[in-house]
Every structure is written in C-alpha cells, then in structure tokens.
Amino acid sequence: MKIAITSVGNSLSSNVDERFGRCAFFVIYDTDTKNVEFLPNHAKDAEGGAGTAAVQLIASQQVAKVISGQFGVKVKPLLDSLKIQMISIKGSHSVQEIINMIEER
C-alpha cells in the first residue's frame, strides 16, 4: 500500500508539513517494498487550487492514505470520492518517525 506524507523538506529527517495543499513535498511510502519517493508539490505557491492539484498529484501515485497536519474543506470531499483515507496528526514529527509508526502496526 502507498501512503503519502506531507513534508517540509526532501529528507526523512524533515518534519511533517501541517498543510496538505501547500506542503513543500509529498513523501510516497510503499509499505510493501519499503520504497520512499519525494515528490515536490509544484502547486504549493499557486494563487488558488493548490489543494485540488495536490489531490490530483497523490491520486496519480495510487495512494491509499495521506498523512498531514490538516486538510482543507475543499480537499476532504475530493479525497473521500477517491477513497483515499485522511489521517491528521498533531505535533511535530519527522517523516522517519511517521514511517516507523506505520511499520509498528
């Protein structure tokens, strides 16, 4: 299963970005292969529609879940319609910490 994690940077030590649509990177973690890929979020600086573009980007990666600090109200129905589960986390966590939590389950 592929999981997208919002990130402020392009390393495993980077913190999870609180913002979904305006995050700097999406980390795509494959729980089957343990592969990690960093995708820049080119829509992060868009005047409008950043959330929608972000949904399109992660959907193109066949992601089943997305982990972020928060999700905008326009994004929630889009992710729901694509059957992509949203997981909100609070506090400061690195991408590696989130991957470790996923693997412990």
C-alpha positions in Angstrom: 0.0 0.0 0.0 1.2 3.5 -0.8 0.9 6.3 1.8 1.6 10.0 1.1 3.1 12.0 3.9 3.3 15.8 3.7 6.8 17.1 4.3 8.6 20.5 4.7 11.7 19.0 3.1 13.1 16.2 0.9 14.7 14.1 3.6 13.5 11.5 6.1 14.5 13.9 8.9 12.2 16.6 7.6 9.2 17.4 9.7 5.7 16.6 8.5 4.1 19.7 7.0 1.0 20.9 8.7 -0.5 21.9 5.4 -1.8 19.4 2.8 -2.3 21.6 -0.3 0.6 23.9 0.4 3.2 21.4 1.6 6.7 21.5 0.1 6.9 17.8 -0.7 4.8 14.6 -0.7 6.7 11.6 0.6 5.3 8.5 -1.1 6.0 5.5 1.2 5.2 2.0 -0.2 4.6 -0.4 2.8 5.2 -3.4 0.6 8.5 -2.5 -1.0 9.6 0.0 1.7 10.5 2.4 -1.2 10.5 6.1 -0.3 10.0 8.7 -3.0 9.9 12.5 -2.6 7.7 14.5 -4.9 7.8 18.3 -5.0 4.4 19.9 -4.7 4.6 22.3 -7.6 1.1 23.8 -6.7 2.2 24.9 -3.2 2.6 28.6 -4.4 -0.5 28.7 -6.6 -2.9 31.5 -6.0 -5.8 29.1 -5.9 -6.5 25.4 -6.4 -3.4 24.1 -4.5 -5.4 21.5 -2.6 -7.1 20.2 -5.8 -3.8 20.0 -7.6 -2.3 18.2 -4.6 -5.1 15.6 -4.6 -4.5 15.0 -8.3 -0.8 14.5 -7.7 -1.2 11.9 -5.0 -4.1 10.2 -6.7 -1.8 9.7 -9.8 0.6 7.8 -7.4 -2.2 5.3 -6.4 -2.0 6.4 -2.8 -4.5 4.7 -0.4 -3.8 7.0 2.6 -2.5 10.5 3.2 -1.0 11.8 6.5 -0.9 15.6 7.2 -1.4 18.1 9.9 -4.7 19.4 8.4 -6.8 19.2 5.3 -8.8 22.0 3.7 -12.6 21.8 3.4 -12.4 21.6 -0.4 -10.0 18.7 -0.3 -11.9 16.4 2.1 -14.7 15.5 -0.4 -12.3 15.0 -3.2 -10.2 12.6 -1.2 -13.4 10.8 0.1 -14.6 10.4 -3.5 -11.3 8.8 -4.4 -11.4 6.6 -1.4 -8.1 8.0 -0.1 -8.1 7.9 3.7 -7.0 11.1 5.5 -5.0 10.9 8.7 -4.5 14.1 10.7 -1.6 14.2 13.1 -0.9 16.9 15.7 2.5 18.0 17.0 5.9 17.9 15.4 7.0 14.6 13.9 9.7 13.7 11.3 8.8 11.7 8.2 11.0 8.9 9.6 9.0 8.9 12.9 5.8 8.5 10.9 7.2 5.7 8.8 8.4 4.0 12.0 4.8 4.3 13.4 3.4 2.8 10.2 5.8 -0.1 10.4 5.0 -0.8 14.0 1.4 -1.5 13.2 
